[in-house]
């Protein structure tokens, strides 16, 4: 049975930051230096790369504030999906009556 390691959000963001500011080092070197697979680092870059770049641009905004902003965006998205499902349910309930 495979044993999976759990990484904190801060570790993932720091790994992506290291990858984005690697200079002469390759992505493989960065991944190897922190003990993860290159493919995992690529997945994190896709997911958290925008957050890391925003942190570098903003500077004053903390990681917690960025996370709160991302979570609020996700809540809006989920609320929108919920509203669509409510409307679809009402439509189909009316059709079956």
Helices and strands as residue ranges (DSSP letters): H 9-20, H 27-34, H 38-58, H 63-96
